[in-house]
Amino acid sequence: MFFPADEIAAMRSAAALADVVEIATTVDPVALARAAAPLFSVAQLICSPDGSVRLGLGSAWRRTASGDNRFAALEHALEDVPGNQAFAGFSFRPEGPNSSEWDSFPSAELTVPQVAVVNTTEGSRLTIRAGSTGSVSDLIDLLAEVNPPSAAAEFEPGDHSVVSRPSSSEWRSEVEEAIGAIGQGSLAKVVLSRAVDVITEHTPHPFDMVDYLRTAYPQCYVFVWQAGPAAFFGASPELLLESTGESVLVNPLAGSARRGEGDEDDRAVGEALMHSAKDREEHALVVQDIAERLEPYVERVNLPNVPSLRRMATVQHLSSEIHGELVPDVGPFQLVEALHPTPAVGGTPRAEALAFVDKAEGIDRGWYAGGIGYVSGGRAAFAIPLRCALVVGNVSRLYAGAGIVADSNPDDELNETRLKFRPMLNLLTAT
């Protein structure tokens, strides 16, 4: 039995008195996800860099929205959220995904799980609510039958192949077209993405890979969103926003370089990135755009004078923490609507950049470069899903992009996407 007997007894006692069970728990939410997620059609797991973990199994309450008013619809739906805690996710484009591999993912979703575990520095709490079908007692019976998972082993892909979508030469041509548009003055920056499909003999199970990702990329938001036959997972370094209801933090990353082959080389590469005119221009465009979009919602915006260097396992980025003190009554999805997509994943000017992406890119981003996060009382946090893969059966589609500005070089931008593919590609090909 996965749950201690005394916790199962506490669940049953609480269920006799109320429709919603909430108890302290000692279970590891990541281990519970590995053991119990296959019993539910939907599940969410978000592991934050601060060490907190949020797990949701099943769906007791759910709202979806699409189109240009999707975030306003979710903001309105927050009034009806049971318990005032929910997971949320959304696609890059307002009309939502349009390819078959993303069929299980709507344009935007707000969902309250049947079983939730929240682990923070204050401890762990388990919440069970049945929703409109079934009962809390049935869910407790199900949890009582869950067995501890076996030890997570390194994924063995077996025979596998990797297919680029589009090809490297086709993507270089897209970059050249973007540089031409920027030179004509219609764009300042545009982010172009590409995908690779990893087809493996054996089927990946993303929840089994979470502990590895948390250890390898502790600065990242490690997430899994299981929806029917598909699962979207990754380890993203980028925070879209974190709101307390009184303040907001936005942390864009723009401008990237490889990690060095030793300490001295790593320092040299980082210094070159910090002094790169091309990368500093790209980063400044992103920061300025975000600051302007925050202005209607904050008393003031605090910007760093210069970006800092964020070093990840395979790549280093220019990073800026942007802080704002919110005016009264600003909801989390109002901020999402103002900020998404930031120039770090879309471009600037926004409308022109997105029109160029729609015309040139040739892949369905789905939830890649959209948002995944949670709302909890007056707090909310959303990561931008990067360094990620959509798994459907034995096919995993990986996504990566690069910011194109006037001084971009197509070969350099292609190499940047290769660096960004590496964490998930290495994991799924066991290299």
Phi, psi and omega in degrees: 000134183285311181279140173302147183301323181291331177286322175299318179297320179295322176299314183295321179296316180294324181294335179287344185250341186208163179279345180235130180257133174220120180221161169288147181220156178252001186286149175279118183297329178291317177295321177297321177299315180297323184279322192250340183304324178298344180276352184237148180283335179229148178200150177225143175218127177230120177248117185267158179300336179282001178097348179288149181226135177233127181237137173231135178235130181073181180221117176268338183202138185208139172227141175235160179206156177213166179089184186295339181258018186297322182286326174297321178295319179290324176299317178295321181293338179303332180297336185255003184294121177296126179076356175062027174225135182202158169266152179217146176209154181205156182278168178295315184260146184295330180284351176088176179297151181229016179241156190297328182294339180259016186304329184278357186244118178282180176297316179208143185217140173234122187220140175252122184285160173287321178236123180231139172234126177241120181245117178227184177296342179273359181118188182240138178234137176252130177236135178234128175218140189276326188080208186276347180234152179071197181213161176298321180299320178297320179294321178296318177301319179296315180295326180294338181268353181291133178259153178301142179286154173290162181300136180290123178258159176299136182296131177251104186288338189069204176300137182208160177221158181231126183236126179276139178225107355284184177293163180301318181292322178295321181290323175302320179296322176299318180296317178299320178296320179295317179299321177296318179296322178294319179297332178278353176092002181279342180223153169257324179204145172217141178260121178251133183247160172216171183227156167230139175262128175253113180255117187245153177295321180255152184275127176289147175238099189304323181297333178287347184259358186295314182300320177299313182296321180295322180287318184285329186227067186295341179276358187258161169272110180267128187220152168222132174233105180268128180222099182061234184280357185244155175219133179250124184213163179174187178225096188264134178275353194248127175267122173289306177197154171227124184235137174261357189094336177246334180220163179223143175237131174236135185228079181284149173242126177204129189100116188222155175207165180289164167279152180283166181274353175199176184301316183294315179295321181298317178297320181294318179296318179296318178296319178297321178295317181297332183253009180285119180299320180298311183288324178293322177296314179302316182293318181297322177300319181293311183298315181296318180297316180297316180301318180293323181287335178281336190310317181293347188249359185228154174290321178202157176245131178253118182246143174289151178292323178222153177289161173256173181256125176252113182262122174253185186295320185242351186210153173236146187234155163280133187226141174225130173267120182251120183249145175216145173265117188287144168288164183298148170063041173259119182274161184298323182281342169295319178292319177301314181298323180292323190265326188273135352275139176291162176298345178292337179236350181241296181137184180209142353300149190301307185299315182293320180295316181293324176297321179293317178302313181301323183282322193258334198286314174081007173230156174269113181292334184058231178274352174301132181066016172268243179200144173222131181187205184210158168239140184212102185063233179270002183257155176203150175212138178225127171264153173270118183293105176233172182046059194222169178212144171258121183253122173229107185065232182260016178247124177244123178258119180260150183231145173203154180218172179215144179276124183257126175232183188302324184268011182294149174244124185305320180293320178296319180293322177297317178296326177297317178295325178296320176299320183286332175289333195304316182303311182282327179294317177298320181296316188275346176249002179055047179244000000 
